[in-house]
Amino acid sequence: MDVHTAMKIIFYCLLILLPWAVFSISFIKDRRRYRNCYFLFFAIIGTFFALTVALEDAGKPFLSVILTVTAAALLIVPVFLIWNGVLMLRREGHSLSCMLSLLFGLAIGIGEAAAFAALILPEIAETGWNATGLLAHISRISMFICVSVVYFSMSFVVFMLYCVFLQLIPPKKDFDYVIIHGSGLLDGDRVPKLLSDRLDKAVEIYRRDPTPPVLIPSGGKGDDETVSEAEAMEKYLLGKGIPAEKIIREDRSTTTLENLKYSKAIIDERQGGRYIVLVTSNYHVYRALRYSRRIGLKCTGVGSHVAFYYWPSAIIREFIAVHSEKKHLTALIGGWMLCMFALVCIYFL
């Protein structure tokens, strides 16, 4: 092996290992930090880039495969999201939250159309049809729309990848407490499928634990409910064979943050270990962990299964909720403004 080849191998290894090392250190230190989303993204991108360059050097056309798959995904994603949005409207109602995947799909479709216009219109203008520079102006506007859609879409992908990654990390088995996040009840007192999946996951954790933990079903009573969510959840758990002495209701909360705050108060009043896991739907784990960090609750999170058609809209809703926080909204808008400023410089300076 010559020196040049050895240097290439070292470069490829560093390109893969360094981003993963940074991510691993940050993740182990605190998996609830938002920076982990970007560390994971850059680690994945670095790995793909290194593999692509290495395989191209070896004479294997990996890059063409990646470009083909990427192009196919770009065409399929908006179609899938629009289809999913229509399905959500049919199955879950006509609320704004049910329309999120539809709206996101339309936005990506508009971005792709804008990208096509930005590329094709200058070619048309060169043929002679360029009514006082109209096509050039439309092309520039299209490019601004395209870059905006790409920026926000990539920001979402960064967030989504980390939410998925969190579900792939197997938790420890020996817990002291399991906090179960509530959701709305059916007919005022019945546990819906979304909530029963959370409860079943908690029962699964309870049964495989060598020292069975205390379960804390958490949720207050809504205006349209005849009992508190915690009471309905406790009844469900008892029906699954969980002993009453292993259940402590938290029936005051009305939000995710209050679920955690009031559950923490219950735990703080008791003696013994403090190894805690929160159980919620898989799309909701990251935001719940962020809230736990805010109130100083040390815990890990486990997600329950949700129907596949429900997941896209739910994860978009989580993205919006996390970025409604002032510092993340400022960073998101600030990054977009930098992209717009760069385009202005390219076109007009």
MOVENZI-V993939 format. One record per pair of residues at least 24 apart in sequence whose ideal C-beta (glycine too) atoms are under 10 Angstrom apart, sorted by the first residue. I is the first residue (numbers start at 1). J is the second residue. Records with the same first field share a line. If there is no record, write none. Layout:
I = J ; J
This chain:
5 = 57
8 = 53 ; 54 ; 57
9 = 54
11 = 50 ; 53 ; 54
12 = 46 ; 47 ; 49 ; 50 ; 51 ; 53 ; 54 ; 57
13 = 50 ; 54
14 = 46 ; 50
15 = 45 ; 46 ; 47 ; 49 ; 50 ; 51 ; 53 ; 54
16 = 43 ; 46 ; 47 ; 48 ; 49 ; 50 ; 51 ; 54
17 = 43 ; 46 ; 47 ; 50
18 = 42 ; 43 ; 46
19 = 43 ; 44 ; 45 ; 46 ; 47 ; 50
20 = 44 ; 46 ; 47
23 = 162 ; 165
27 = 162 ; 165 ; 166 ; 169
30 = 289 ; 293 ; 298
31 = 162 ; 165 ; 166 ; 169 ; 286 ; 289 ; 293 ; 300 ; 301
32 = 166 ; 286 ; 287 ; 288 ; 289 ; 290 ; 291 ; 292 ; 293 ; 294 ; 298 ; 299 ; 300 ; 301
33 = 289 ; 290 ; 293
34 = 158 ; 159 ; 162 ; 286 ; 290 ; 322 ; 323 ; 325 ; 327 ; 328 ; 331
36 = 162 ; 165 ; 166 ; 286
37 = 155 ; 157 ; 158 ; 159 ; 160 ; 161 ; 162 ; 163 ; 165 ; 286 ; 322
38 = 155 ; 158 ; 159 ; 161 ; 162
39 = 158 ; 162
40 = 158 ; 161 ; 162 ; 164 ; 165 ; 166
41 = 154 ; 155 ; 157 ; 158 ; 159 ; 160 ; 161 ; 162
42 = 158
44 = 158 ; 161 ; 165
74 = 108 ; 111 ; 112 ; 115 ; 153
75 = 109 ; 112
77 = 104 ; 105 ; 108 ; 109 ; 112 ; 153 ; 157
78 = 104 ; 105 ; 106 ; 107 ; 108 ; 109 ; 110 ; 111 ; 112 ; 113 ; 153
79 = 105 ; 108 ; 109
80 = 105 ; 108 ; 312
81 = 105 ; 106 ; 107 ; 108 ; 109 ; 312 ; 313 ; 316
82 = 106 ; 108 ; 109
83 = 309
84 = 308 ; 309 ; 310 ; 311 ; 312 ; 313
85 = 309 ; 312 ; 313 ; 316
87 = 309 ; 310 ; 312 ; 313
88 = 309 ; 310 ; 312 ; 313 ; 314
89 = 313
90 = 309
91 = 307 ; 309 ; 310
92 = 307 ; 309 ; 310 ; 313
95 = 313
96 = 317
97 = 313 ; 314 ; 316 ; 317 ; 320
98 = 310 ; 313 ; 317
99 = 313 ; 316
100 = 312 ; 313 ; 314 ; 315 ; 316 ; 317 ; 319 ; 320
101 = 309 ; 310 ; 311 ; 312 ; 313 ; 314 ; 315 ; 316 ; 317
102 = 312 ; 313
103 = 313 ; 316
104 = 149 ; 152 ; 153 ; 156 ; 312 ; 313 ; 316 ; 319
105 = 312
107 = 145 ; 148 ; 149 ; 152 ; 153
108 = 149 ; 150 ; 152 ; 153 ; 156
109 = 149
110 = 142 ; 145 ; 146 ; 148 ; 149
111 = 142 ; 145 ; 146 ; 147 ; 148 ; 149 ; 150 ; 151 ; 152 ; 153
112 = 146 ; 149 ; 150
113 = 142 ; 145 ; 146 ; 149
114 = 138 ; 139 ; 141 ; 142 ; 143 ; 144 ; 145 ; 146 ; 147 ; 148 ; 149 ; 150
115 = 142 ; 143 ; 145 ; 146 ; 147 ; 149 ; 150
116 = 142 ; 146
117 = 141 ; 142 ; 143 ; 145 ; 146
118 = 142 ; 143 ; 144 ; 145 ; 146 ; 147
119 = 143 ; 146
136 = 347
139 = 347
140 = 343 ; 344 ; 346 ; 347 ; 348
143 = 343 ; 346 ; 347
144 = 339 ; 340 ; 343 ; 344 ; 347
146 = 343
147 = 336 ; 339 ; 340 ; 342 ; 343
148 = 336 ; 339 ; 340 ; 343
150 = 339
151 = 332 ; 335 ; 336 ; 338 ; 339 ; 340
152 = 319 ; 323 ; 332 ; 335 ; 336
154 = 335
155 = 319 ; 323 ; 328 ; 331 ; 332 ; 335 ; 336
156 = 315 ; 316 ; 319 ; 320 ; 323
157 = 319
158 = 319
159 = 286 ; 315 ; 316 ; 318 ; 319 ; 322 ; 323 ; 328
160 = 283 ; 286 ; 311 ; 312 ; 315 ; 316 ; 318 ; 319
162 = 286
163 = 282 ; 283 ; 284 ; 285 ; 286 ; 287 ; 303 ; 311 ; 314 ; 315 ; 318 ; 319 ; 322
164 = 282 ; 283 ; 286 ; 303 ; 311 ; 315
165 = 286
166 = 282 ; 285 ; 286 ; 289 ; 300 ; 301 ; 302 ; 303
167 = 282 ; 283 ; 285 ; 286 ; 301 ; 302 ; 303 ; 305
169 = 300 ; 301 ; 302
170 = 302
171 = 205 ; 277 ; 300 ; 301 ; 302
172 = 209 ; 275 ; 277 ; 300
173 = 205 ; 208 ; 209 ; 210 ; 211 ; 213 ; 277
174 = 209 ; 210 ; 211 ; 213 ; 273 ; 275
175 = 205 ; 206 ; 209 ; 211 ; 212 ; 213 ; 214 ; 215 ; 273 ; 275 ; 276 ; 277 ; 299 ; 300 ; 302
176 = 209 ; 211 ; 212 ; 213 ; 214 ; 267 ; 270 ; 272 ; 273 ; 274 ; 275 ; 276 ; 277
177 = 213 ; 214 ; 215 ; 216 ; 248 ; 263 ; 264 ; 266 ; 267 ; 270 ; 272 ; 273 ; 274 ; 275 ; 276 ; 277 ; 278 ; 299
178 = 202 ; 203 ; 205 ; 206 ; 209 ; 212 ; 213 ; 214 ; 215 ; 216 ; 217 ; 246 ; 263 ; 276 ; 277 ; 278 ; 279 ; 299 ; 302
179 = 214 ; 215 ; 216 ; 217 ; 218 ; 250 ; 259 ; 260 ; 262 ; 263 ; 264 ; 266 ; 267 ; 276 ; 277 ; 278 ; 279 ; 280 ; 288 ; 292 ; 297 ; 299 ; 301
180 = 205 ; 215 ; 216 ; 217 ; 218 ; 219 ; 229 ; 230 ; 233 ; 234 ; 236 ; 237 ; 247 ; 250 ; 259 ; 263 ; 277 ; 278 ; 279 ; 280 ; 304
181 = 216 ; 217 ; 218 ; 219 ; 229 ; 233 ; 253 ; 256 ; 259 ; 260 ; 263 ; 278 ; 279 ; 280 ; 281 ; 284 ; 285 ; 288 ; 301 ; 304
182 = 217 ; 218 ; 219 ; 220 ; 222 ; 228 ; 229 ; 230 ; 232 ; 233 ; 250 ; 251 ; 253 ; 254 ; 256 ; 259 ; 280
183 = 219 ; 229 ; 233 ; 280 ; 281 ; 284
184 = 219 ; 222 ; 224 ; 225 ; 229
185 = 219 ; 221 ; 222 ; 224 ; 225 ; 226 ; 227 ; 228 ; 229 ; 231 ; 232 ; 233
186 = 225 ; 232
187 = 224 ; 225 ; 226
188 = 221 ; 222 ; 224 ; 225 ; 226 ; 227 ; 232
189 = 225 ; 226 ; 227 ; 228 ; 229 ; 231 ; 232 ; 235
190 = 225 ; 226 ; 227 ; 232 ; 235 ; 236
191 = 229 ; 232 ; 233 ; 235 ; 236 ; 237 ; 239
192 = 232
193 = 306 ; 307 ; 310
194 = 280 ; 281 ; 284 ; 304 ; 305 ; 306 ; 307 ; 310 ; 314
195 = 219 ; 229 ; 232 ; 233 ; 236 ; 280 ; 281 ; 304
196 = 233 ; 236 ; 240 ; 304
197 = 279 ; 280 ; 281 ; 282 ; 303 ; 304 ; 305 ; 306 ; 307
198 = 233 ; 236 ; 278 ; 279 ; 280 ; 281 ; 282 ; 284 ; 302 ; 303 ; 304 ; 305 ; 306
199 = 232 ; 233 ; 234 ; 236 ; 237 ; 239 ; 240 ; 242 ; 279 ; 304
200 = 236 ; 237 ; 240 ; 279 ; 304 ; 305
201 = 277 ; 279 ; 280 ; 281 ; 282 ; 302 ; 303 ; 304 ; 305
202 = 233 ; 236 ; 237 ; 240 ; 242 ; 277 ; 278 ; 279 ; 280 ; 302 ; 304
203 = 236 ; 237 ; 240 ; 241 ; 242 ; 279
204 = 279 ; 302 ; 304
205 = 277 ; 279 ; 302
206 = 237 ; 240 ; 241 ; 242 ; 243 ; 246 ; 247
207 = 240 ; 241 ; 242
209 = 277
211 = 273
212 = 242 ; 243 ; 246
213 = 246 ; 273 ; 275 ; 276 ; 277
214 = 245 ; 246 ; 247 ; 248 ; 266 ; 267 ; 270 ; 272 ; 276
215 = 242 ; 243 ; 246 ; 247 ; 248 ; 249 ; 279
216 = 247 ; 248 ; 249 ; 250 ; 259 ; 262 ; 263 ; 264 ; 266 ; 267 ; 276 ; 278 ; 279
217 = 242 ; 247 ; 248 ; 249 ; 250 ; 251 ; 259 ; 263 ; 279
218 = 248 ; 249 ; 250 ; 251 ; 252 ; 253 ; 256 ; 258 ; 259 ; 260 ; 261 ; 262 ; 263 ; 266 ; 278 ; 279 ; 280
219 = 249 ; 250 ; 251 ; 252 ; 253 ; 254 ; 255 ; 258 ; 259 ; 262
220 = 250 ; 251 ; 252 ; 253 ; 254 ; 255 ; 258 ; 259 ; 262
221 = 251 ; 252 ; 254
222 = 254
227 = 251
228 = 252 ; 253
229 = 253 ; 254 ; 259
230 = 259 ; 262
255 = 291
256 = 280 ; 284 ; 287 ; 288 ; 290 ; 291 ; 292 ; 321
257 = 287 ; 288 ; 290 ; 291 ; 292 ; 294 ; 295
258 = 291 ; 295
259 = 288 ; 291 ; 292
260 = 288 ; 289 ; 291 ; 292 ; 293 ; 294 ; 295 ; 297 ; 299
261 = 291 ; 292 ; 294 ; 295 ; 297
263 = 292 ; 295 ; 297 ; 299
264 = 292 ; 295 ; 296 ; 297 ; 298 ; 299
265 = 295
267 = 297 ; 299
268 = 297
274 = 298 ; 299
275 = 299 ; 300
276 = 300 ; 301
277 = 301 ; 302
278 = 302 ; 303
279 = 303 ; 304
280 = 304
281 = 305 ; 306 ; 310 ; 311 ; 314 ; 318
282 = 306 ; 311 ; 314 ; 315
283 = 310 ; 311 ; 312 ; 313 ; 314 ; 315 ; 316 ; 317 ; 318 ; 319
284 = 314 ; 315 ; 317 ; 318 ; 321
285 = 318
286 = 315 ; 318 ; 319 ; 322
287 = 317 ; 318 ; 319 ; 321 ; 322 ; 325
288 = 318
290 = 321 ; 322 ; 325 ; 328
294 = 325
